Amino acid sequence: MYKYYLLIFLDTSNSRISSKQLKRIKELANIYTDKKIVLFMHHPPVKTGCKYMDIKYQLLNQNDFWKEIKEIQNISQIFSGHQHCDKEISINKINVYVAPSTFFQINCDLEYFEVASYNIGYRIINIAKNSITSYVNYLSSGEK
């Protein structure tokens, strides 16, 4: 735990966030009211605009997630991956950051699977006293 932030890591390996985890987020938010909460999860809790992934591999209970956390005022950011692209989305005054893949990137404009590039991507997250900043880097593979 950081002085100004509470980092919570969630398991979405079955394409869902369990009700037990949602309850725990609320419990921790009630305990740590003086901290900004940052969530980390594999699946983004929103549609990202990456058409193929939004159709085939989205978080299945996104509505349940937002229904449960809507009253939590101190969630500041959500970091995720899974989409094989980098995205930044703002929803309900919460910034959602999607990290690119360390294997390949998907063409987000298509409803079917197509590799956009084999450039390795990753997101750097800097946690400072008054802010959290993030940026994406890519390493060129020389392919596609």
Phi and psi restraints in degrees (value plus and minus 20) as a CYANA .aco file:
   2 TYR   PHI    -113.2   -73.2
   2 TYR   PSI     142.2   182.2
   3 LYS   PHI     -80.5   -40.5
   3 LYS   PSI     -60.8   -20.8
   4 TYR   PHI    -125.6   -85.6
   4 TYR   PSI     -28.8    11.2
   5 TYR   PHI    -151.9  -111.9
   5 TYR   PSI     128.1   168.1
   6 LEU   PHI    -135.0   -95.0
   6 LEU   PSI      99.6   139.6
   7 LEU   PHI    -117.8   -77.8
   7 LEU   PSI     105.6   145.6
   8 ILE   PHI    -141.0  -101.0
   8 ILE   PSI     106.3   146.3
   9 PHE   PHI    -126.8   -86.8
   9 PHE   PSI     106.4   146.4
  10 LEU   PHI    -132.2   -92.2
  10 LEU   PSI     129.1   169.1
  11 ASP   PHI    -119.2   -79.2
  11 ASP   PSI      94.3   134.3
  12 THR   PHI    -138.1   -98.1
  12 THR   PSI       8.0    48.0
  13 SER   PHI     -82.7   -42.7
  13 SER   PSI     -41.6    -1.6
  14 ASN   PHI    -121.3   -81.3
  14 ASN   PSI       2.4    42.4
  15 SER   PHI      48.3    88.3
  15 SER   PSI       0.0    40.0
  16 ARG   PHI    -162.4  -122.4
  16 ARG   PSI     138.8   178.8
  17 ILE   PHI    -125.7   -85.7
  17 ILE   PSI     103.3   143.3
  18 SER   PHI     -88.3   -48.3
  18 SER   PSI     135.5   175.5
  19 SER   PHI     -83.3   -43.3
  19 SER   PSI     -51.1   -11.1
  20 LYS   PHI     -82.3   -42.3
  20 LYS   PSI     -62.8   -22.8
  21 GLN   PHI     -87.7   -47.7
  21 GLN   PSI     -59.9   -19.9
  22 LEU   PHI     -83.1   -43.1
  22 LEU   PSI     -60.6   -20.6
  23 LYS   PHI     -83.5   -43.5
  23 LYS   PSI     -61.3   -21.3
  24 ARG   PHI     -85.5   -45.5
  24 ARG   PSI     -58.1   -18.1
  25 ILE   PHI     -78.3   -38.3
  25 ILE   PSI     -65.7   -25.7
  26 LYS   PHI     -84.4   -44.4
  26 LYS   PSI     -61.1   -21.1
  27 GLU   PHI     -80.8   -40.8
  27 GLU   PSI     -67.5   -27.5
  28 LEU   PHI     -85.3   -45.3
  28 LEU   PSI     -57.9   -17.9
  29 ALA   PHI     -82.7   -42.7
  29 ALA   PSI     -55.8   -15.8
  30 ASN   PHI     -92.3   -52.3
  30 ASN   PSI     -49.0    -9.0
  31 ILE   PHI     -99.3   -59.3
  31 ILE   PSI     -65.1   -25.1
  32 TYR   PHI    -124.4   -84.4
  32 TYR   PSI      38.5    78.5
  33 THR   PHI     -87.1   -47.1
  33 THR   PSI     -39.5     0.5
  34 ASP   PHI    -108.9   -68.9
  34 ASP   PSI     -20.2    19.8
  35 LYS   PHI    -134.5   -94.5
  35 LYS   PSI     129.3   169.3
  36 LYS   PHI    -102.0   -62.0
  36 LYS   PSI     116.3   156.3
  37 ILE   PHI    -118.6   -78.6
  37 ILE   PSI     113.1   153.1
  38 VAL   PHI    -141.0  -101.0
  38 VAL   PSI     104.2   144.2
  39 LEU   PHI    -120.9   -80.9
  39 LEU   PSI     122.1   162.1
  40 PHE   PHI    -144.9  -104.9
  40 PHE   PSI     110.3   150.3
  41 MET   PHI    -173.5  -133.5
  41 MET   PSI     136.9   176.9
  42 HIS   PHI     -91.8   -51.8
  42 HIS   PSI     -72.7   -32.7
  43 HIS   PHI    -104.1   -64.1
  43 HIS   PSI     112.7   152.7
  44 PRO   PHI     -88.0   -48.0
  44 PRO   PSI     125.3   165.3
  45 PRO   PHI    -106.9   -66.9
  45 PRO   PSI      -2.2    37.8
  46 VAL   PHI    -161.3  -121.3
  46 VAL   PSI     139.6   179.6
  47 LYS   PHI     -93.3   -53.3
  47 LYS   PSI     116.0   156.0
  48 THR   PHI    -122.4   -82.4
  48 THR   PSI     -32.3     7.7
  49 GLY   PHI      72.6   112.6
  49 GLY   PSI     -19.1    20.9
  50 CYS   PHI    -108.9   -68.9
  50 CYS   PSI      76.0   116.0
  51 LYS   PHI     -73.1   -33.1
  51 LYS   PSI     -70.4   -30.4
  52 TYR   PHI     -80.3   -40.3
  52 TYR   PSI     -66.8   -26.8
  53 MET   PHI     -90.5   -50.5
  53 MET   PSI     -56.9   -16.9
  54 ASP   PHI     -83.4   -43.4
  54 ASP   PSI     -54.5   -14.5
  55 ILE   PHI     -98.6   -58.6
  55 ILE   PSI     -66.7   -26.7
  56 LYS   PHI    -114.1   -74.1
  56 LYS   PSI     -53.1   -13.1
  57 TYR   PHI    -156.0  -116.0
  57 TYR   PSI      19.3    59.3
  58 GLN   PHI    -100.8   -60.8
  58 GLN   PSI     145.1   185.1
  59 LEU   PHI     -86.2   -46.2
  59 LEU   PSI     104.2   144.2
  60 LEU   PHI     -94.7   -54.7
  60 LEU   PSI     -44.5    -4.5
  61 ASN   PHI    -138.1   -98.1
  61 ASN   PSI      28.4    68.4
  62 GLN   PHI     -77.9   -37.9
  62 GLN   PSI     -63.0   -23.0
  63 ASN   PHI     -82.8   -42.8
  63 ASN   PSI     -61.0   -21.0
  64 ASP   PHI     -81.8   -41.8
  64 ASP   PSI     -62.1   -22.1
  65 PHE   PHI     -77.5   -37.5
  65 PHE   PSI     -73.1   -33.1
  66 TRP   PHI     -88.0   -48.0
  66 TRP   PSI     -54.4   -14.4
  67 LYS   PHI     -82.3   -42.3
  67 LYS   PSI     -62.1   -22.1
  68 GLU   PHI     -94.3   -54.3
  68 GLU   PSI     -53.1   -13.1
  69 ILE   PHI    -119.7   -79.7
  69 ILE   PSI     -18.5    21.5
  70 LYS   PHI     -79.0   -39.0
  70 LYS   PSI     -48.1    -8.1
  71 GLU   PHI    -110.9   -70.9
  71 GLU   PSI     -25.0    15.0
  72 ILE   PHI    -103.9   -63.9
  72 ILE   PSI      91.9   131.9
  73 GLN   PHI    -103.3   -63.3
  73 GLN   PSI     -39.2     0.8
  74 ASN   PHI    -122.8   -82.8
  74 ASN   PSI      -2.3    37.7
  75 ILE   PHI    -101.5   -61.5
  75 ILE   PSI     101.8   141.8
  76 SER   PHI    -125.6   -85.6
  76 SER   PSI     -57.2   -17.2
  77 GLN   PHI    -165.2  -125.2
  77 GLN   PSI     136.0   176.0
  78 ILE   PHI    -151.1  -111.1
  78 ILE   PSI     109.1   149.1
  79 PHE   PHI    -134.7   -94.7
  79 PHE   PSI     115.1   155.1
  80 SER   PHI    -167.1  -127.1
  80 SER   PSI    -196.8  -156.8
  81 GLY   PHI    -160.2  -120.2
  81 GLY   PSI    -149.4  -109.4
  82 HIS   PHI      54.1    94.1
  82 HIS   PSI     -46.0    -6.0
  83 GLN   PHI    -107.3   -67.3
  83 GLN   PSI     -32.1     7.9
  84 HIS   PHI      40.5    80.5
  84 HIS   PSI      18.4    58.4
  85 CYS   PHI    -185.2  -145.2
  85 CYS   PSI     145.6   185.6
  86 ASP   PHI    -127.2   -87.2
  86 ASP   PSI     116.5   156.5
  87 LYS   PHI    -163.2  -123.2
  87 LYS   PSI     134.9   174.9
  88 GLU   PHI    -154.0  -114.0
  88 GLU   PSI     103.0   143.0
  89 ILE   PHI    -151.2  -111.2
  89 ILE   PSI     119.1   159.1
  90 SER   PHI    -132.5   -92.5
  90 SER   PSI     106.2   146.2
  91 ILE   PHI    -162.1  -122.1
  91 ILE   PSI     111.1   151.1
  92 ASN   PHI      31.7    71.7
  92 ASN   PSI      21.1    61.1
  93 LYS   PHI      44.3    84.3
  93 LYS   PSI      -1.2    38.8
  94 ILE   PHI    -136.3   -96.3
  94 ILE   PSI     111.3   151.3
  95 ASN   PHI    -107.9   -67.9
  95 ASN   PSI     106.9   146.9
  96 VAL   PHI    -129.2   -89.2
  96 VAL   PSI     103.1   143.1
  97 TYR   PHI    -133.8   -93.8
  97 TYR   PSI     106.1   146.1
  98 VAL   PHI    -127.9   -87.9
  98 VAL   PSI     105.2   145.2
  99 ALA   PHI    -104.6   -64.6
  99 ALA   PSI     124.9   164.9
 100 PRO   PHI     -91.4   -51.4
 100 PRO   PSI     153.9   193.9
 101 SER   PHI    -106.2   -66.2
 101 SER   PSI     128.6   168.6
 102 THR   PHI    -109.4   -69.4
 102 THR   PSI      -9.6    30.4
 103 PHE   PHI    -138.5   -98.5
 103 PHE   PSI     -82.4   -42.4
 104 PHE   PHI    -174.8  -134.8
 104 PHE   PSI     141.4   181.4
 105 GLN   PHI    -127.5   -87.5
 105 GLN   PSI     123.9   163.9
 106 ILE   PHI    -117.4   -77.4
 106 ILE   PSI     125.7   165.7
 107 ASN   PHI     -92.6   -52.6
 107 ASN   PSI      88.6   128.6
 108 CYS   PHI     -97.3   -57.3
 108 CYS   PSI     -31.4     8.6
 109 ASP   PHI    -101.1   -61.1
 109 ASP   PSI     -29.7    10.3
 110 LEU   PHI    -129.2   -89.2
 110 LEU   PSI     128.5   168.5
 111 GLU   PHI    -106.6   -66.6
 111 GLU   PSI     -22.9    17.1
 112 TYR   PHI    -138.9   -98.9
 112 TYR   PSI     142.8   182.8
 113 PHE   PHI     -93.5   -53.5
 113 PHE   PSI     107.8   147.8
 114 GLU   PHI    -171.8  -131.8
 114 GLU   PSI     110.9   150.9
 115 VAL   PHI     -92.1   -52.1
 115 VAL   PSI     108.7   148.7
 116 ALA   PHI    -106.6   -66.6
 116 ALA   PSI     -57.7   -17.7
 117 SER   PHI    -185.2  -145.2
 117 SER   PSI     141.3   181.3
 118 TYR   PHI    -122.6   -82.6
 118 TYR   PSI       0.3    40.3
 119 ASN   PHI     -92.0   -52.0
 119 ASN   PSI     109.4   149.4
 120 ILE   PHI     -95.5   -55.5
 120 ILE   PSI     110.7   150.7
 121 GLY   PHI    -142.5  -102.5
 121 GLY   PSI     133.8   173.8
 122 TYR   PHI    -176.9  -136.9
 122 TYR   PSI     135.8   175.8
 123 ARG   PHI    -129.8   -89.8
 123 ARG   PSI     109.9   149.9
 124 ILE   PHI    -114.6   -74.6
 124 ILE   PSI     112.3   152.3
 125 ILE   PHI    -140.1  -100.1
 125 ILE   PSI     101.3   141.3
 126 ASN   PHI    -127.9   -87.9
 126 ASN   PSI     100.7   140.7
 127 ILE   PHI    -125.9   -85.9
 127 ILE   PSI      95.1   135.1
 128 ALA   PHI    -137.9   -97.9
 128 ALA   PSI     156.2   196.2
 129 LYS   PHI     -74.9   -34.9
 129 LYS   PSI     -69.8   -29.8
 130 ASN   PHI    -126.1   -86.1
 130 ASN   PSI     -21.6    18.4
 131 SER   PHI    -180.8  -140.8
 131 SER   PSI     140.8   180.8
 132 ILE   PHI    -139.9   -99.9
 132 ILE   PSI     105.7   145.7
 133 THR   PHI    -138.2   -98.2
 133 THR   PSI     139.2   179.2
 134 SER   PHI    -171.4  -131.4
 134 SER   PSI     125.2   165.2
 135 TYR   PHI    -170.1  -130.1
 135 TYR   PSI     142.7   182.7
 136 VAL   PHI    -131.9   -91.9
 136 VAL   PSI     119.8   159.8
 137 ASN   PHI    -140.1  -100.1
 137 ASN   PSI     128.6   168.6
 138 TYR   PHI    -146.9  -106.9
 138 TYR   PSI     122.8   162.8
 139 LEU   PHI    -127.9   -87.9
 139 LEU   PSI     106.8   146.8
 140 SER   PHI     -94.1   -54.1
 140 SER   PSI     112.3   152.3
 141 SER   PHI    -116.2   -76.2
 141 SER   PSI     -35.0     5.0
 142 GLY   PHI      64.8   104.8
 142 GLY   PSI     -22.5    17.5
 143 GLU   PHI    -124.9   -84.9
 143 GLU   PSI     136.3   176.3
